[in-house]
Amino acid sequence: MQKVVIIGATSAIAEATARLYAARGAQLFLVARNAARLDDISADLRVRGSQDVFHASLDVNDLHEHARVINQIWTTLGHVDVALLAHGTLPDQVQCETSVDVAMKEFATNGTSTIALLTAMASRFEAQRKGVIAIISSVAGDRGRQSNYLYGSAKAAVSAFASGLRQRLSKVGVNVLTIKPGFVDTPMTRDFKKGALWAKPDGIAHGIVRAADRGRSVVYLPWFWLPIMLIIQHIPEFVFKRIKL
Ligand SMILES: NC(=O)c1ccc[n+]([C@@H]2O[C@H](COP(=O)([O-])OP(=O)(O)OC[C@H]3O[C@@H](n4cnc5c(N)ncnc54)[C@H](OP(=O)(O)O)[C@@H]3O)[C@@H](O)[C@H]2O)c1
C-alpha cells in the first residue's frame, strides 16, 4: 500500500491525482489551508477506496508551521512513498508591477514556500532512502514572459531548486519529479478563454501518477508543451523583446 502526501490538496489537479491514488487503496495525508474542504475531500477519497485519509491545515506562507506539519506526517505514516507539492496562485501581473508587497507575497506562495517545504522534506526522504518527491512547477518557469513573469520567475526558482535536489537525492534512491503543466482548466484559470491547448485536471493527474511510477525526472503535461517551450526558449532576445507573450 502506497503512502501519499499531498500539499495544496484542495487544488483541482491535486484532488484529481488523489482520486487516482485512492482508487489504488493508498493511504493519504492531505495538507491544505481550507479545513472544511479537506473534510469533504477526505470523505470522498475514503469512498473511492483510500485505506486511510489523514489531514492537516497549513497556510504554506506560515513557514514556522512547516516543521510541525512535516513531523505530523512522518509520525502518522512512518514513511512516505510519494509527496506531491501542488499549491499555487496565479498572480495579477499588473498588480505585481505596482506593488512590491503583492509581488513578494506571490513569489512567496509560488516559490519560497515550496523551497522551504522541499528543504524540510528532503532530509526525511534522505533518511528513509526511498520515495518520490513530485513538484508541480509550470511551463511558465521556462522563460520569463511579460504577461506573467512574477509567477514565471517563482516557478523557475522551483524548477532550478528541484533540479539540484534531484541530483543530490538520486544518490540515495529518492526521485525528484518536476511537473510542468501548460494551460489547465481549474479554478486558477477560471477567467481565461479556453482553447485547443487547454487540458483537464484528470488528464494532468494521470500524467503525474504515470511519471511518478516510472521514475521520470521532468515531465511536460500534456507532452506537446515540450516542443512548444523549446521553441519559446530559443527565440533570440532581439526578437523576443519585440513580441508580446
Ligand atoms: N491551472 C493551470 O493552468 C496551471 C498550469 C501550470 C501549473 N499549474 C500549477 O498547478 C498547481 C495546482 O493548481 P491548480 O491549477 O490545480 O489550481 P487551483 O485549483 O486554484 O489550486 C491552487 C491551490 O493552491 C492552494 N493555495 C494557494 N495559496 C495557498 C497558501 N498560502 N497555503 C496553502 N494552500 C494555498 C489553494 O488553496 P485554497 O483552496 O485554500 O485557496 C488551492 O488549493 C499550482 O502549483 C499551479 O501553479 C497550474
The ligand as an SDF file (V2000), in Angstrom:
LIG
                    3D

 48 52  0  0  0  0  0  0  0  0999 V2000
   -4.0970   25.6630  -13.9390 N   0  0  0  0  0  0  0  0  0  0  0  0
   -3.0550   25.8450  -14.7400 C   0  0  0  0  0  0  0  0  0  0  0  0
   -3.1840   26.2580  -15.9220 O   0  0  0  0  0  0  0  0  0  0  0  0
   -1.6680   25.5140  -14.2490 C   0  0  0  0  0  0  0  0  0  0  0  0
   -0.6160   25.4900  -15.1800 C   0  0  0  0  0  0  0  0  0  0  0  0
    0.6690   25.1990  -14.7590 C   0  0  0  0  0  0  0  0  0  0  0  0
    0.9030   24.9340  -13.4220 C   0  0  0  0  0  0  0  0  0  0  0  0
   -0.1430   24.9700  -12.5260 N   0  0  0  0  0  0  0  0  0  0  0  0
    0.1640   24.7010  -11.1180 C   0  0  0  0  0  0  0  0  0  0  0  0
   -0.6040   23.6050  -10.6990 O   0  0  0  0  0  0  0  0  0  0  0  0
   -0.7500   23.6470   -9.2630 C   0  0  0  0  0  0  0  0  0  0  0  0
   -2.1960   23.3850   -8.9130 C   0  0  0  0  0  0  0  0  0  0  0  0
   -3.0010   24.4610   -9.3890 O   0  0  0  0  0  0  0  0  0  0  0  0
   -4.4870   24.2710   -9.9450 P   0  0  0  0  0  0  0  0  0  0  0  0
   -4.4600   24.6080  -11.3620 O   0  0  0  0  0  0  0  0  0  0  0  0
   -4.9950   22.9430   -9.5090 O   0  0  0  0  0  0  0  0  0  0  0  0
   -5.2440   25.4620   -9.2250 O   0  0  0  0  0  0  0  0  0  0  0  0
   -6.2780   25.5610   -8.0170 P   0  0  0  0  0  0  0  0  0  0  0  0
   -7.3460   24.5490   -8.1410 O   0  0  0  0  0  0  0  0  0  0  0  0
   -6.6400   27.0040   -7.9630 O   0  0  0  0  0  0  0  0  0  0  0  0
   -5.3880   25.1680   -6.7480 O   0  0  0  0  0  0  0  0  0  0  0  0
   -4.4750   26.0200   -6.1420 C   0  0  0  0  0  0  0  0  0  0  0  0
   -4.3570   25.5390   -4.7200 C   0  0  0  0  0  0  0  0  0  0  0  0
   -3.3110   26.2410   -4.0340 O   0  0  0  0  0  0  0  0  0  0  0  0
   -3.7660   26.4730   -2.7270 C   0  0  0  0  0  0  0  0  0  0  0  0
   -3.0920   27.5870   -2.0900 N   0  0  0  0  0  0  0  0  0  0  0  0
   -2.8990   28.8350   -2.5880 C   0  0  0  0  0  0  0  0  0  0  0  0
   -2.2740   29.5830   -1.6730 N   0  0  0  0  0  0  0  0  0  0  0  0
   -2.0690   28.7950   -0.5830 C   0  0  0  0  0  0  0  0  0  0  0  0
   -1.4930   29.0050    0.6840 C   0  0  0  0  0  0  0  0  0  0  0  0
   -0.9640   30.1930    1.0260 N   0  0  0  0  0  0  0  0  0  0  0  0
   -1.4400   27.9610    1.5650 N   0  0  0  0  0  0  0  0  0  0  0  0
   -1.9600   26.7680    1.2230 C   0  0  0  0  0  0  0  0  0  0  0  0
   -2.5480   26.5000    0.0460 N   0  0  0  0  0  0  0  0  0  0  0  0
   -2.5910   27.5170   -0.8450 C   0  0  0  0  0  0  0  0  0  0  0  0
   -5.2430   26.7910   -2.9070 C   0  0  0  0  0  0  0  0  0  0  0  0
   -5.8820   26.6410   -1.6710 O   0  0  0  0  0  0  0  0  0  0  0  0
   -7.2970   27.3690   -1.3340 P   0  0  0  0  0  0  0  0  0  0  0  0
   -8.3300   26.4430   -1.9290 O   0  0  0  0  0  0  0  0  0  0  0  0
   -7.3110   27.4340    0.1420 O   0  0  0  0  0  0  0  0  0  0  0  0
   -7.2380   28.7140   -1.9990 O   0  0  0  0  0  0  0  0  0  0  0  0
   -5.6470   25.7520   -3.9190 C   0  0  0  0  0  0  0  0  0  0  0  0
   -5.9710   24.5340   -3.3230 O   0  0  0  0  0  0  0  0  0  0  0  0
   -0.2110   25.0200   -8.8500 C   0  0  0  0  0  0  0  0  0  0  0  0
    1.1040   24.8670   -8.3670 O   0  0  0  0  0  0  0  0  0  0  0  0
   -0.1910   25.7950  -10.1410 C   0  0  0  0  0  0  0  0  0  0  0  0
    0.7700   26.8450  -10.1240 O   0  0  0  0  0  0  0  0  0  0  0  0
   -1.4140   25.2430  -12.9090 C   0  0  0  0  0  0  0  0  0  0  0  0
  1  2  1  0
  2  3  2  0
  2  4  1  0
  4  5  1  0
  4 48  2  0
  5  6  2  0
  6  7  1  0
  7  8  2  0
  8  9  1  0
  8 48  1  0
  9 10  1  0
  9 46  1  0
 10 11  1  0
 11 12  1  0
 11 44  1  0
 12 13  1  0
 13 14  1  0
 14 15  2  0
 14 16  1  0
 14 17  1  0
 17 18  1  0
 18 19  2  0
 18 20  1  0
 18 21  1  0
 21 22  1  0
 22 23  1  0
 23 24  1  0
 23 42  1  0
 24 25  1  0
 25 26  1  0
 25 36  1  0
 26 27  1  0
 26 35  1  0
 27 28  2  0
 28 29  1  0
 29 30  1  0
 29 35  2  0
 30 31  1  0
 30 32  2  0
 32 33  1  0
 33 34  2  0
 34 35  1  0
 36 37  1  0
 36 42  1  0
 37 38  1  0
 38 39  2  0
 38 40  1  0
 38 41  1  0
 42 43  1  0
 44 45  1  0
 44 46  1  0
 46 47  1  0
M  CHG  2   8   1  16  -1
M  END
$$$$
